[in-house]
Amino acid sequence: MSTIMNFVVKRFDDPIMSKITAFGQIAAVAVSALCSFPAFAANYYVTPDGDDINDGKSWATAMRSPELLAEKYTTGAVMINVSNGVYRLTKPIVLAHTDGGSGVVSASGDPSGVVFDCGGVTNCILTKGYSNTFRGLTICNALYDSGSYGGAGLDAHREWITVRDCVFSNCWCVAADKDVKGGAFYVGNGSSVSNVLVVDCGVLNTGTTKDADGGGCFLFGVDTKAIDLTVTNCAAIGPNAYGGGVYNWCASLTNCRIVGNVATNLSPTATKGNGGGIYCCAYDGNWTARQLKLSNVLVGANISSGAGAGIICVTKGTNFIDACSIVGNRCLNGANGAGVHSVVPVFI
């Protein structure tokens, strides 16, 4: 999928993309100690030299394949502890427990140590429950091609998900005439995303209808918070493309960097590519007033074929953009709002 991103950038042939490096180094993903997990979660273990005939209930009897471990234990909360190594997945890790408390975490807390490589053939993690935890992981080369929902790296559109100290690279959702949401991940209301890097990810709708939302990620819900999130070189591409970096449904962003992303239609003259950096939307069926809050967020060098190359706000509430840097963004096709485009009041 990286070739698709290269195609988009080359076709625009815009020197603004070369300015990405001027905004500094992408923030390093810090190593963090593991948190304590819910008492009802059963711990299981995976190592590169484990054996899938084992029960995975201790390091001494660890399994080798996290996807097979999750497949073996589908009753009750499952916390998968993963030791350092590269794990090449052929199918997703499915956490089936619907009452929450499951998760996948690295034993060291260091995302550089645990790599889930999906080989461009499968998505990585699918969670069917609430209050699940994902920490200290690198997820790369994930492909989600089933349409509806999304999150090639992590599909956790249920509520109260914790994603921390993770890296998502080259994760793509691809479909034709089906909605696709969140190239790297899709999290639901009440979720917490912190110290996460998303790079070279995207959503691609090759059809003529439906949406491509959140090339980097899809944040849903008024109680969802993103802190120290970096999204760079991601793309939303389709007949209706929204949020090349982030599709933000009422979430708050603090100390984040949204840099060098693209929202565009495959047609070079199309204008339905809105929010190259961030697309902010709040629609619950009645357009109930919601507030969107961005604090100390860098939004730079993003491009859209439509309005709001940096940020576009389509809400009914009053939006707050506090202590943010919005620089070097560009709308094509004569569209409005290279920096910020809003249909409602914005306080900056």
HELIX and SHEET records of a PDB file:
HELIX    1   1 SER A    2  PHE A   12  1                                  11    
HELIX    2   2 PRO A   15  PHE A   23  5                                   9    
HELIX    3   3 PRO A   66  LYS A   72  1                                   7    
SHEET    1   A 8 ALA A  42  VAL A  46  0                                        
SHEET    2   A 8 VAL A  78  VAL A  82  1                                        
SHEET    3   A 8 GLY A 103  SER A 106  1                                        
SHEET    4   A 8 THR A 133  ARG A 135  1                                        
SHEET    5   A 8 THR A 162  SER A 169  1                                        
SHEET    6   A 8 THR A 138  CYS A 140  1                                        
SHEET    7   A 8 VAL A 114  ASP A 117  1                                        
SHEET    8   A 8 GLY A  85  ARG A  88  1                                        
SHEET    1   B11 ALA A  42  VAL A  46  0                                        
SHEET    2   B11 VAL A  78  VAL A  82  1                                        
SHEET    3   B11 GLY A 103  SER A 106  1                                        
SHEET    4   B11 THR A 133  ARG A 135  1                                        
SHEET    5   B11 THR A 162  SER A 169  1                                        
SHEET    6   B11 SER A 192  VAL A 199  1                                        
SHEET    7   B11 LYS A 225  THR A 232  1                                        
SHEET    8   B11 SER A 252  THR A 254  1                                        
SHEET    9   B11 LYS A 293  SER A 295  1                                        
SHEET   10   B11 ASN A 319  ASP A 322  1                                        
SHEET   11   B11 VAL A 346  PHE A 347  1                                        
SHEET    1   C10 ALA A  42  VAL A  46  0                                        
SHEET    2   C10 VAL A  78  VAL A  82  1                                        
SHEET    3   C10 GLY A 103  SER A 106  1                                        
SHEET    4   C10 THR A 133  ARG A 135  1                                        
SHEET    5   C10 THR A 162  SER A 169  1                                        
SHEET    6   C10 SER A 192  VAL A 199  1                                        
SHEET    7   C10 LYS A 225  THR A 232  1                                        
SHEET    8   C10 ARG A 257  VAL A 259  1                                        
SHEET    9   C10 LEU A 298  GLY A 300  1                                        
SHEET   10   C10 SER A 325  VAL A 327  1                                        
SHEET    1   D 9 ILE A  93  LEU A  95  0                                        
SHEET    2   D 9 ILE A 125  THR A 127  1                                        
SHEET    3   D 9 LEU A 154  ALA A 156  1                                        
SHEET    4   D 9 PHE A 185  VAL A 187  1                                        
SHEET    5   D 9 CYS A 217  PHE A 220  1                                        
SHEET    6   D 9 VAL A 246  TRP A 249  1                                        
SHEET    7   D 9 ILE A 278  CYS A 281  1                                        
SHEET    8   D 9 ILE A 311  VAL A 314  1                                        
SHEET    9   D 9 VAL A 340  SER A 342  1                                        
SHEET    1   E 7 LEU A 143  TYR A 144  0                                        
SHEET    2   E 7 TRP A 172  ALA A 175  1                                        
SHEET    3   E 7 GLY A 202  ASN A 205  1                                        
SHEET    4   E 7 ALA A 235  ILE A 237  1                                        
SHEET    5   E 7 VAL A 262  THR A 264  1                                        
SHEET    6   E 7 ILE A 303  SER A 304  1                                        
SHEET    7   E 7 ARG A 330  CYS A 331  1                                        
SHEET    1   F 4 VAL A 180  LYS A 181  0                                        
SHEET    2   F 4 ALA A 212  ASP A 213  1                                        
SHEET    3   F 4 ALA A 241  TYR A 242  1                                        
SHEET    4   F 4 GLY A 273  ASN A 274  1                                        
END                                                                             
